[in-house]
Amino acid sequence: MVELHPFIRVAMNQHCPAGYRLNPRVIFDHYLACVAEGTLIAEIDGQTEELQPGDFLFIHPRQTHSLRCYSNVPARLPHLHFDFFTLPDARDVFISFKTESELGKFSHFFRPAIGDQVPELQFTSVIRPLHYEKPLEFLMRIIALQGQESLPATLEQRGCFFQLLACLLHASQASEVFQNPRHLKAMEQAMEIIRTDFAQPLTLEDLAGAVHLSPSHFSHLFKQFYQTSPMHFLRNYRIEQVKKLFLTSDQTLTQIADLCGFSSIHVLSRTSKEVTGRSPSDFLQGQKTDPAPPPAGCPMAGG
């Protein structure tokens, strides 16, 4: 396995005014940005893409691109310029705003595209994660840590960088789901089954069979689409329904456990601690006035 040793050259939260324009250029390193607010028009190797909030843009070295905002819509564009591997000349490389023909004497600065070096790291130019909040959070944390020289800050920034890459790699690879109508329909059907029948003793085989896929293929597609396994999603969804009943009904804990698909109050208590770090009784005592956020890994909780 190749060990990445990233060098983050620039990390900034750019505010682009309405009418902003970046003329066609190529860059020496890799560029990763997220449209956090507004709309961005990107032209990449002659193809035009309109990016909305939550969309990520990944530009490779030597890849011709230009960016612009609509005349009446500004954008916020947090972004990175970086190398996947720290090379001896890393600090000498600058951010280019020119075409490749204008950079002849600096051609030695061009980095190889990461997909050519590490075939497993293939990123599409536009990445649209189903749930973009987490990768955007990682990106903003990387920006906040830029320039801090302490070892803890350096390690945290590097950790956030790897988690950001993992999120976007999942999203890039999920195109198998997004571009296949049959798979997309299967994921929608599986989600509907979970939301409707979560109190039933559902198994992986039950869900896979209901959408006419093998358990292994279904699990693979579900992880690409929802960034978690089917059974973890079901577990977290059940806990979220438990929280809702705590706040909106007078049912006993035993009744709530049964209504939400738990075989006993003991199973509910153990699962609640695994998901939230708290027992149901802790939740009952403290949540009437201070509701907790949905547990991680349940992106559609409570819908």
N, C-alpha and C positions, 0 to 999 in steps of 0.2 A: 504494500500500500504506500502510495506517495504521501509524504508529510509536507503539508503546506506551511509556509512561513510568511504570512502576509506582511506587506509594507503598505500602510495607509498613508497616502501622499496628501490628500485633501479630504476633509470631512466637514461639510458645512450645510446649514439649513438656509438654502437660497430662496429669497422672495423675488419672484419675477413679476414685474409690473405688466399691466394690460398692454398688449402690443409688443411685448418682449420678443427679440429675435436673436438667435445664435446662428450665424452664417455657416454654410457647409464647411466641415473640417474633418480631420482625422486626429486621433490621439495615440500616444505611445503606450499607454497603459489601459487598464480596464475601468469602465465607468458604470456605476450603479446608482440609480435614482428612483425615488418614489414620488408620484404625484400625490402630495398630502392634501392639497386644496386646489380648486380650480380645474382647468383643462389645459392640456399640453398637446401640441401637434408636433409629431416627430417624423422626419423623413430619414429612412435608414436604407442605404443602398438602393435608392430610387423608389422605395415603398413607403407610402404615407400611412401613419397610424395616429388615431386620436386617443389619447390617454386620459382616463378619468380618475378621480380620487381612489386610491388603493392599487392602481396599476404601477408596475415596476418597469423600468427601462434598463436594459443591460447592453452596453456597447463594448465591442471587442477592439483591440488595437488594429489600426489601419481601416477600420470600418467607417466609411463616409456617412456622416449624419448631420442634420440640422434640426434646430428646435425653435418653436415659436409659440406665443400665446395669441389668442384672439384679441382683437382691438379693444374689447370691452370686458375681458375676463382675466384677472391676474391669476397667478399660480404660486403655490409654495412647493419647492422642489428640493427636499433634503437629498444629498448625494455624496458619493465617495468617488475619488480617483485612487486606484490601488494596484499593487502587484500581488499576485498569488504567492510569489517567492521573492524574498529579499535578496537582491543582487548587489554587488559592490558599488554600482553606479546609481543606486536607488535615489540618493539625495540629489543627484545631478539632473535627473529627468524633470522636465517642466511640463506644465499643462499647455497643450497646443491649441491654437485657434486658427490654424492654417490648413490648407489642403496638402496632400502627400507630396505633390510636385514642388511645393515650397519648402519642404523639409529635408531636402536631399542631404545636406551636410550633417543632419542629425539622425540619419536613418539607423545608426547603431543603437539608438534609444528604443526602437520599437520592440515591444515584448511579443512573444508568441501568444496566440490566442489560447486560452486555457484548455479548450476542447481538443486542441492539437497536441497538447502536452499530457493531458489526463482525459482520455476519452469518456470516462464516467461523468465528468463535469461538463455536461452539455446544457447550455442555457439558451433559451430563445431570446430574441431581442426584446419582445414585450411579454411580460409575465403578469398574469392576472390571478393572484391567489384567491381562492374562495373566501378565505378569512385572512385579510391583510393586516389586521391590527397587531398581531404578534411580530411579524417581520418588520413592520414600521417602528414598533417599539424598540426592537434591537438596533435598527438603523439610527434612531434618535439617540439612543444610549451611546453608540459608537461616536457620534458627533459630539456629544457632551464630554466624552473622555479624551477627545483629541487634544494633544498638546500636554497632557499630564504625564510627567516622566516617572512617576512612582511605579514600582513593580506591581502593586495591587491593581492600579489603574490600567497598566499595560496588559496584565493577564485578563482583567475583566473585559477590556476592549476586544482582545483577541477571541475570548470566549463568545462574546456577542456577535462577532464577525462570523464565526463558524456556525452559530445557531441561525443567523440570518441566511447564510448560504444553504443550510439544510432545508429551511422553510421554502426558499425559492427553488431549490432543486426538486423538492417534492411537487411544487406547483408546476414546474416545467414538465416533469415527467407525467403529470396528471392529464396531459393533453389526450392520452389514450381514452380517458373517460369523457372529457369535455367534447371531443370531436366525434365521438361515436354515439349516435342517437340511442342505440339499444342500451349501451352502458349507462348513459345519462338517465334514461327512463328507469333502469333497474335501481339506480341509487335513489331516485325520487320515490320509487315504490317502497324500497327498504326503509327510508326515513318515515314514510307515512305509516308503515306497519309498526315501527317503534313508537311513534307518537300515539297511535290508536290502541295498540295491544301491549304496551309496556308492562302492564300488570300481569300478563300471562307468562308462563315459564318458557320464554323464547330461548332457543339455542342458535348457534351459528348455522347449524344445518337447517333449522326452520327458516331463517331469513334467506339463506342462499337458495333453498328449494322454492321459496315463494317467488323469487325473481328469476328462476330457471338458470342458475349458475352453480358451478361446483363450489363447495365451501372455500377452497383455497383461492380460486379466482375471485370470488365475491369479496373475500377478506382483503385481497390485494387491491382491488378497485376501491373498496370502501376507504382504506387507509390513504390512498392517493387523493380521494375526493374530500374526506373530512379530517385528515391528519391524525387519525386515531383509529383503533380497531373497533369493529362493530360491537363487541361485548363491553368494551370500556365505555363506548358512547352510551349504550343501553344502561349500564350501571350508573353513569353520571346523570343521565336523563331521569332515571328513577329517583335519585337523591334530590334532584331539583323539584320533582313533583311532591316529594315528602315535605320539602320546605314550604311549598305553596299551600299544602293542606294544613301545616302547622299554623300558618298565618291567616287562613281563610275559613277554617272549619273548627268544630268542637269535637271532632273524632278523637278517640283515645289513641295512644301510641301503637297499641296492638292493631287497632283497626286501620290506621294509616299504613302500617307495615304491610298488611294484607292487600290494601287497595293499590299499593305501589309495587307489588310483585316480589315482596320479601317473604320468605317462608316462615320467618319468626322475627321477633323483636331483637333477638341476639344477632341474627344475620344483618338486620338493618343497622344496628349499632356498630358492628365491625365494618360494614361497608361505608357508613358515614365517616368513621374515623379515617379510613383509607382515602376517601375522596376529599374531605374538608379539613381533616385533622381534629374534628370535634364530634362528640357524641350527640345523638338526638336530644338528650336532656339538656345539654349545654345550649343547643340551638333553641330549644323551647324556652329556656330561661332568658336568653339574651336577644333573641331576634324579633320579638314583638315590636321593639322600638328602634332596632338597629339592624335592618336586613343585611345579610351577607351577600357579596357578589356571587354570581353563578360559578360553580367549580370549573377549574381549568379542564379543557378537553371536552366541553359540552357546548359547542358553538351555536347550537340552536335551542339551548335550554329555555324552557318555559314558553316557547312560541305557540 
